[in-house]
Amino acid sequence: MLNFSANLTFLFNEHDFLDRFGAAARAGFKGVEFHFPYDFDKAVLAEVVLTSGVEVAVFNLPAGNWAAGERGIACLPERKAEFQDGVGRAIEYAEALGCTRLNCLAGIAAGDRDQALETLVDNLRFAAAAIQRAGIRLLLEPLNNRDNPGFLVPTTAQALQVLDAVGSRNLQVQYDVYHAQVMEGDLSRTLETHLPRIGHIQIADNPGRHEPGTGEIRFPFLFERLEQFGYAGWIGCEYKPSGATLDSFGWLAELG
């Protein structure tokens, strides 16, 4: 039995953010996730989570100015202090919301790539240790560099190389099927080979990043394989509905 979480940054945008938790619960979701909680008071969010009865599966560490195109700051040497402060803030929110996964986005490397990678590894070592002390798992997510030009870690292989360099058991990959399909394909084999190092999965079809069944990815086969592999974690529905959110769940109903 696979466990799906609703990504509230993408889904239920017919509602204000705080109302999306209840909307997801009413649609049958036991888990939710989102990009960032930091615009809201953590006590208010905690009450909403408790009232709606959902589990918060994952959210991102502070990632810079998202609206301005930043996609993380972990690889930026001049922003190490900001990154480390953000780790502490994320832990506070995770503890308040009962969330056991935090995701790191490496960022866009504007300067020397080797220096950016060295900074990323240093920051991940710091974050993995700090987050582990709080009983939380750290994730690193590759983002495709077609949608995110210059992103430092665009493939699964590169993410795994970073994990090896960091050397922490508290760091895993957040595997986004959409980004992986854009960059590399070979989804089933990658999941089977590296599943012990994958701490969270997200889904969207390609092209378009819409719901499963709108593009080229054979999701029924992929879901069957994940069950065969024994994957027991969350699968985040991080897609843009092609219409109304509730009308985008036909693929989910077919799973039974």
C-alpha angles and dihedrals in degrees: 000000000000121000118222126196124198115236102222093197088065105023133060093020086152083082135055111264097258090050093054093076092063092041090055092048092050089051089057102261117143093188137043137187136182141178102253136358097184099104089066133066108258093225091055091048092048090054091050091050091049094047094048093047096225130133120236104230102185146331135182131267112245104290107190125253103347094179090055092053102264113145102190135324102224094108097047112102094201092056102052093116091050090050093050092048088051091054090057092048092049091051090054091053094043092052091048092049098040091241117158100188130062122184126215124206112204097213137221114305108223097171138026110356096209091052090047091052092048090051091048092052092048092049093047091051089053093045096044091053095044093046093046090057087059092050093250130129121231121220133195117207125202113218121199114252095220091072092027108038113205096015106160100221109036102153139053091239092055092047090052090050089055090049089053091050093049092049097201124139087208094068125083138161124266100216113207109192092205095054091043093052091051093050107031118350114201088113102163095046092047092051093047094048099044105026094117087061095046116092101176137013129208129191141207131141126250134264105033100016090248130141122304112282096039097089147020103299117103097223098172088058092044093050091048090052092049089054090049090050089053096240107176102173131097124287109209118216096219100164138120108246111235087220135351114350095241090051091057097068100081090109090054094050090053090060089064 
